[in-house]
Each structure stands twice: as structure tokens, then as C-alpha cells.
Amino acid sequence: MGQKVHPGGMRVGVIHDWKSNWYTGTKEFPEALLEDIKIREHIYNKLSHAGLSDVLIRKDKQRITIDIYTARPGIVIGKSGAEVDALRKEIHGMTHKNVHININEIKRPELDAKLVAQSIAEQLQNRVSFRRAMKRSLASAMRSGAHGVKVQCGGRLGGTEMSRSESYSEGRVPLHTIRADIDYGFVEAKTTFGRIGVKVWINKGEIMPEGFESVAQQKETRLGDQDTARRLGGRTEGLSASRESSRSRAQDREGLGPVQKRRPRRGGGKRRGTQDNVERPRTDEEAVSAEGREQPEIEPQVEETPAAQPPVRDSGPGEGVPGGPGGSPAEESAEEPKKDAES
């Protein structure tokens, strides 16, 4: 149901204030409410081309103070304040009370949801492609520092016969998070083929309660500001900052205790598959090891096998004759069976 509720009305009394501040009895309440509605309608109709974002009203019994927030204050003021004086006289004629008008300039209109919706509606009335208008406004809002943007257009988009709705979003838009500052704007584009509704949600960050700073004992900063300060080399806030500072100055990390220094690894920085404390073999011709120590020259040792020598024989009178003194015992044993066979 969070998407069916107006994001501003859901946060009224928590992080947003009322747009009308006055108090009356039960009988005077309807008249005061109608008076507010008429004042707002008159201002929006007369200054529709001035880029109005918001109109705040504070009323007493005899005095009305109106705060107008606009992106084009020059159009609202006019030459030497002529437009403001005319508007003051008109509202005085409607209410018969003293009217004071304050004009405030919006310096970053890309982060105002109502102004973004108005710009998209104007582009749709000028026959600009709705996809191009939505994506362009989305990119400009994110570039200006928004934490998240969501844009939705509904109606006969592109002049088609059947109406539909398309939306584009970027970043975070947490509608159920009450502390998230969600700005919402709705404008209707009056085209020749019907009306197209434009809705814009812009997340401007988180608004923390008043006692949060005293509990945390530090200034609350958003994650985007921390990242930007870290990239620029400035001072960062939060738990991540205390961790970074503890590496160099050994401070406490928000009550987590001092950071213990790690002991360096043996043998250098990165681990390798092999042991680093083992001497490596020589890798170059200058007899220097991989660690830079000199080593003696290694000569290859090759075992020599002795050459085969022929058997030595005794030279006698009966050399080579079987049965002689120089004969071998194998030959003598071979002739003995022959003699037995003859006998």
C-alpha cells in the first residue's frame, strides 16, 4: 500500500511539515480550507509559466504569509516588483486580510520532482518522444546528486489508440522508509490526443532524528558523500572512516578497540605454490642465483664405463686340441660320451 499513498503526506509530522499552518475552531474550518484552495488555484493559474514548485501558507486572523518556491523568480517578481504587487492586491481582494508574499528561488531544479514533471509534460506537449524526455530528466537528476529517481508516464503514449503506462527508474527509491526524503510531483500533459499523466519520485537521501547525532557522536553523512570525500582525499565520516584512520593512527573504531597490526608474512608479500626459503638453482650465466647470491660453477660429472677386454687364454703345446692340456673342461666332457657309445 505504500505506493498508493502520497509520499509527502505519508511523512508529514515525521520529516516533512504541513504546507498550510493555521488553527481555527470547528465552525471556521471549512471557510479557512476553501480560502487556502482558492489562493493556491489563483497562484498556479496566474504563474503557471514561472516554474512554481510549492506554495506554503501561514495564516492568522488578520494576516496571511505566502511562501512561493520557484525556479524563475524574475518572472514572478516582474519589473521592480510589479507582478508581486499585483498578486498581493488580488489575494487581498479575495481574503480581505493583510498579505505578505515571500519568493524563494530553487537553485537546483533538477532535484525538484514537481519541476522535473513539468519539464517532461512540456516536452510531451511539444511532441518530443516520451522515452527521450524521461531518460533525459532521469540522467540529469542522477547527475545532480539524487540517490534515486523514478519516472512514470501514463496515457496514449506516442499517439497510440490504447493507453498504457511506462516507467524508468535508477538508484534507490524506498517508499516505505519514513526517514528517506522522497520528493513527489505529478503533472498532466495536455496533448492533442489526450492527457498524459507524469509522475516523478526523487530520493534526496535520509533525514535522521535530532538525537541521532548525539548518540553517534559524529556528524551524519550519506553514503554518497562518504564515497565522494574518499575519492577526493578528504575527511570521511562514519564507521568506514574510523577504520581507514585506524590503519595509520591506531584510533579506536567506535568502541571496537584498537586495530591490531598484522605480522608480515615470511618470505615477502604474496604466497606462492613453492616455498620461498628454499635456494633456487642458478638462472643465468653469471653464476648468480634467483635470490642474488653467487654460486660456484657446477661442472657436470659423467661416470666413465671401462671398455670390454677380451678373455685371456694360456698358450700351451696342446692349445686348441680337445683333450690336450690346453683344452677346456667343456670339450673334455663332450668327448667322454662318444667313447662310451663306441664301446
C-alpha positions as CSV (number, residue, x, y, z in Angstrom):
1,M,0.0,0.0,0.0
2,G,3.0,2.3,0.2
3,Q,2.8,3.0,-3.5
4,K,-0.9,4.1,-3.2
5,V,-0.1,6.8,-0.6
6,H,1.3,10.3,-1.4
7,P,4.9,10.2,-0.3
8,G,4.7,13.7,1.1
9,G,1.6,13.1,3.1
10,M,2.9,9.8,4.5
11,R,5.9,11.7,6.0
12,V,4.1,14.7,7.4
13,G,4.9,15.2,11.0
14,V,8.0,13.0,10.8
15,I,10.4,14.6,8.4
16,H,8.1,16.9,6.5
17,D,5.9,19.8,7.7
18,W,2.4,20.8,6.7
19,K,2.0,23.1,3.6
20,S,-0.6,25.1,5.4
21,N,-0.2,26.3,9.0
22,W,-3.2,27.8,10.8
23,Y,-5.7,26.8,13.5
24,T,-9.4,27.6,13.8
25,G,-12.4,26.3,15.5
26,T,-14.8,23.7,14.1
27,K,-17.2,26.3,12.7
28,E,-14.5,28.3,10.9
29,F,-12.6,25.4,9.5
30,P,-14.5,24.9,6.1
31,E,-14.1,28.6,5.3
32,A,-10.3,28.6,6.0
33,L,-9.8,25.4,4.0
34,L,-11.7,26.9,1.0
35,E,-9.7,30.1,1.3
36,D,-6.4,28.0,1.0
37,I,-7.7,26.2,-2.0
38,K,-8.7,29.4,-3.8
39,I,-5.3,31.1,-3.1
40,R,-3.4,28.1,-4.4
41,E,-5.5,27.8,-7.6
42,H,-5.2,31.5,-8.3
43,I,-1.4,31.5,-7.9
44,Y,-0.9,28.4,-10.0
45,N,-3.2,29.7,-12.8
46,K,-1.5,33.1,-12.9
47,L,2.1,31.9,-12.6
48,S,1.8,28.6,-14.5
49,H,4.7,29.6,-16.8
50,A,7.0,30.6,-13.9
51,G,8.1,27.1,-12.8
52,L,6.3,27.0,-9.5
53,S,7.3,24.2,-7.2
54,D,5.5,24.8,-3.9
55,V,3.2,27.3,-2.2
56,L,3.2,27.4,1.6
57,I,0.6,29.4,3.5
58,R,0.7,30.6,7.1
59,K,-2.4,32.4,8.4
60,D,-3.6,34.4,11.4
61,K,-6.9,36.2,11.9
62,Q,-5.7,39.3,10.2
63,R,-2.6,38.3,8.3
64,I,-1.6,35.8,5.5
65,T,2.0,34.9,4.7
66,I,2.6,33.1,1.5
67,D,6.0,31.5,0.6
68,I,6.4,30.8,-3.2
69,Y,9.2,28.5,-4.3
70,T,10.0,28.9,-8.0
71,A,12.8,28.2,-10.4
72,R,12.2,31.5,-12.2
73,P,12.0,34.2,-9.6
74,G,12.4,37.0,-12.1
75,I,9.1,36.2,-13.8
76,V,7.3,36.1,-10.5
77,I,8.7,39.4,-9.3
78,G,8.4,41.3,-12.6
79,K,10.0,44.7,-13.3
80,S,10.6,46.4,-10.0
81,G,8.2,44.1,-8.2
82,A,5.1,44.9,-10.3
83,E,3.9,41.3,-10.6
84,V,4.3,40.7,-6.9
85,D,2.3,43.8,-6.0
86,A,-0.5,42.9,-8.4
87,L,-0.6,39.4,-7.0
88,R,-0.8,40.8,-3.4
89,K,-3.7,43.1,-4.3
90,E,-5.6,40.2,-5.9
91,I,-5.2,37.9,-2.9
92,H,-6.1,40.8,-0.6
93,G,-9.3,41.3,-2.5
94,M,-10.1,37.6,-2.1
95,T,-9.4,37.3,1.6
96,H,-9.7,40.9,2.9
97,K,-6.6,40.3,5.0
98,N,-3.1,41.7,5.1
99,V,-1.0,39.6,2.6
100,H,2.8,39.2,2.7
101,I,4.5,37.2,-0.2
102,N,8.0,35.8,0.1
103,I,9.6,34.5,-3.1
104,N,12.3,31.8,-2.8
105,E,14.5,30.6,-5.6
106,I,15.1,26.9,-6.3
107,K,18.8,26.7,-7.2
108,R,18.8,23.1,-8.3
109,P,15.5,22.4,-10.3
110,E,16.8,19.0,-11.4
111,L,16.2,17.7,-7.9
112,D,12.7,19.1,-7.5
113,A,10.1,16.4,-8.5
114,K,7.4,18.9,-9.5
115,L,9.7,20.9,-11.8
116,V,11.0,17.7,-13.4
117,A,7.4,16.5,-14.1
118,Q,6.6,20.0,-15.5
119,S,9.6,19.8,-17.9
120,I,8.6,16.3,-19.1
121,A,5.0,17.5,-19.6
122,E,6.1,20.5,-21.6
123,Q,8.3,18.2,-23.8
124,L,5.4,15.9,-24.4
125,Q,3.2,18.8,-25.4
126,N,5.9,19.8,-27.9
127,R,5.7,16.3,-29.5
128,V,9.1,15.1,-28.1
129,S,9.5,11.3,-27.7
130,F,8.3,10.4,-24.2
131,R,11.2,7.9,-23.8
132,R,13.8,10.5,-24.7
133,A,12.2,13.1,-22.3
134,M,12.0,10.6,-19.4
135,K,15.6,9.3,-19.8
136,R,17.0,12.8,-20.2
137,S,15.4,14.0,-16.9
138,L,16.4,10.8,-15.2
139,A,20.1,11.3,-16.1
140,S,20.1,15.0,-15.2
141,A,18.6,14.2,-11.7
142,M,21.2,11.5,-11.0
143,R,24.0,13.7,-12.2
144,S,22.9,16.4,-9.8
145,G,23.3,14.1,-6.8
146,A,20.0,12.3,-6.3
147,H,20.1,8.9,-4.6
148,G,17.4,7.5,-6.8
149,V,14.8,8.6,-9.4
150,K,11.7,7.0,-10.7
151,V,9.7,8.5,-13.6
152,Q,6.3,7.2,-14.8
153,C,4.1,8.3,-17.8
154,G,0.6,7.0,-18.4
155,G,-1.8,7.7,-21.2
156,R,-1.9,7.5,-25.0
157,L,1.9,7.5,-25.3
158,G,3.1,8.2,-28.8
159,G,-0.5,8.7,-30.0
160,T,-1.4,5.1,-29.8
161,E,-5.1,4.0,-29.6
162,M,-4.7,2.1,-26.4
163,S,-3.3,3.9,-23.4
164,R,-0.6,2.4,-21.3
165,S,2.0,3.4,-18.7
166,E,5.8,3.1,-18.9
167,S,8.3,3.9,-16.2
168,Y,12.1,4.2,-15.8
169,S,14.0,4.1,-12.6
170,E,17.5,4.4,-11.4
171,G,19.0,4.2,-7.9
172,R,17.1,3.6,-4.7
173,V,13.6,5.0,-4.1
174,P,12.5,3.4,-0.8
175,L,8.8,4.5,-0.4
176,H,8.3,2.6,2.9
177,T,11.3,4.1,4.6
178,I,9.9,7.1,6.5
179,R,13.3,8.7,7.1
180,A,14.0,8.7,3.3
181,D,13.4,12.2,1.9
182,I,11.2,11.3,-1.1
183,D,10.0,14.2,-3.2
184,Y,6.9,13.5,-5.4
185,G,5.5,15.5,-8.3
186,F,2.5,15.0,-10.6
187,V,1.7,17.0,-13.7
188,E,-0.7,16.4,-16.6
189,A,0.4,17.0,-20.1
190,K,-2.5,18.3,-22.3
191,T,-1.7,16.8,-25.8
192,T,-3.9,16.8,-28.9
193,F,-4.7,13.1,-28.5
194,G,-5.5,13.2,-24.8
195,R,-3.9,13.8,-21.4
196,I,-0.8,12.1,-20.3
197,G,0.0,11.9,-16.6
198,V,3.6,12.3,-15.5
199,K,4.7,11.1,-12.0
200,V,8.2,11.7,-10.6
201,W,9.8,10.3,-7.4
202,I,13.2,11.6,-6.3
203,N,15.1,10.3,-3.3
204,K,17.2,13.1,-1.8
205,G,18.8,11.0,0.9
206,E,17.9,10.2,4.5
207,I,16.9,12.6,7.3
208,M,17.9,11.3,10.7
209,P,16.2,12.3,14.0
210,E,17.6,15.0,16.2
211,G,19.1,12.7,18.9
212,F,20.9,10.6,16.3
213,E,24.0,12.8,16.1
214,S,24.5,12.8,19.9
215,V,24.2,9.0,20.0
216,A,26.6,8.5,17.2
217,Q,28.9,11.4,18.4
218,Q,29.6,12.4,14.9
219,K,28.0,14.2,12.0
220,E,25.7,12.1,9.9
221,T,26.8,11.9,6.3
222,R,25.3,10.0,3.5
223,L,27.0,7.2,1.7
224,G,27.4,9.2,-1.5
225,D,29.1,12.0,0.4
226,Q,31.5,9.4,2.0
227,D,32.4,8.0,-1.4
228,T,33.0,11.5,-2.8
229,A,35.1,12.6,0.1
230,R,37.1,9.3,-0.1
231,R,37.8,9.8,-3.8
232,L,38.8,13.5,-3.3
233,G,41.1,12.5,-0.4
234,G,39.1,14.5,2.2
235,R,37.9,13.6,5.7
236,T,35.3,10.9,5.7
237,E,32.7,10.2,8.4
238,G,31.2,7.1,9.8
239,L,32.5,3.6,10.6
240,S,34.4,3.3,7.4
241,A,36.3,6.5,8.1
242,S,37.4,5.3,11.5
243,R,38.6,2.1,10.0
244,E,40.7,3.9,7.5
245,S,42.1,6.3,10.0
246,S,42.9,3.4,12.4
247,R,45.3,1.9,9.9
248,S,47.5,4.9,10.1
249,R,46.9,6.4,13.5
250,A,45.7,3.4,15.5
251,Q,42.5,5.0,16.7
252,D,39.5,3.2,18.2
253,R,36.9,2.1,15.8
254,E,33.7,3.4,17.5
255,G,34.3,1.3,20.6
256,L,35.5,-1.8,18.8
257,G,39.0,-1.4,20.2
258,P,42.3,-0.6,18.5
259,V,43.3,-2.3,15.3
260,Q,46.0,-4.9,15.8
261,K,48.8,-4.7,13.3
262,R,49.2,-7.8,11.2
263,R,52.6,-9.6,11.3
264,P,54.3,-9.6,7.9
265,R,54.5,-12.9,6.1
266,R,57.7,-14.7,5.9
267,G,59.5,-14.5,2.6
268,G,57.7,-11.5,1.2
269,G,54.2,-10.4,0.2
270,K,52.3,-12.9,-1.9
271,R,52.1,-16.6,-1.3
272,R,53.3,-18.9,-3.9
273,G,52.9,-22.5,-4.7
274,T,56.6,-23.3,-3.8
275,Q,58.5,-22.4,-0.6
276,D,60.3,-19.1,-0.7
277,N,63.0,-20.1,1.8
278,V,64.5,-22.8,-0.4
279,E,67.5,-21.9,-2.5
280,R,66.7,-21.9,-6.2
281,P,69.0,-23.1,-8.9
282,R,71.2,-20.8,-10.9
283,T,69.2,-19.0,-13.6
284,D,71.8,-17.1,-15.6
285,E,75.3,-17.4,-16.9
286,E,76.9,-15.0,-14.3
287,A,76.6,-17.7,-11.6
288,V,74.0,-15.7,-9.6
289,S,71.0,-17.4,-8.1
290,A,67.5,-16.1,-8.2
291,E,67.9,-14.5,-4.7
292,G,71.1,-12.7,-5.9
293,R,73.7,-14.9,-4.2
294,E,76.8,-16.0,-6.1
295,Q,77.3,-19.7,-6.6
296,P,80.3,-21.7,-7.8
297,E,80.3,-23.0,-11.3
298,I,78.9,-26.5,-11.5
299,E,80.8,-29.0,-13.7
300,P,78.9,-31.9,-15.0
301,Q,80.3,-35.3,-13.6
302,V,79.9,-38.1,-16.1
303,E,80.9,-41.7,-15.0
304,E,83.1,-43.5,-17.5
305,T,82.4,-47.1,-18.1
306,P,85.5,-49.3,-18.7
307,A,85.9,-50.8,-22.1
308,A,85.3,-54.5,-22.6
309,Q,88.5,-56.6,-22.6
310,P,88.9,-60.0,-24.5
311,P,89.4,-63.1,-22.3
312,V,93.0,-64.1,-21.6
313,R,94.0,-67.7,-22.7
314,D,97.1,-69.7,-21.8
315,S,99.3,-70.5,-24.7
316,G,100.5,-74.2,-24.4
317,P,101.6,-77.1,-26.7
318,G,98.1,-78.5,-26.9
319,E,96.2,-75.2,-27.5
320,G,93.0,-75.8,-29.3
321,V,93.3,-79.6,-29.3
322,P,90.5,-81.4,-27.5
323,G,91.7,-83.4,-24.6
324,G,95.0,-81.7,-24.6
325,P,96.4,-79.8,-21.7
326,G,95.3,-76.5,-23.2
327,G,91.7,-77.7,-23.8
328,S,88.8,-76.6,-21.9
329,P,86.9,-78.9,-19.5
330,A,83.7,-78.5,-21.5
331,E,85.4,-80.1,-24.5
332,E,86.7,-83.0,-22.4
333,S,83.3,-83.7,-21.1
334,A,81.9,-83.7,-24.6
335,E,84.2,-86.5,-25.8
336,E,83.6,-88.8,-22.9
337,P,80.1,-89.8,-24.0
338,K,81.4,-90.5,-27.5
339,K,83.9,-93.1,-26.3
340,D,81.2,-94.8,-24.2
341,A,78.9,-95.1,-27.3
342,E,81.7,-96.7,-29.4
343,S,82.5,-99.2,-26.7
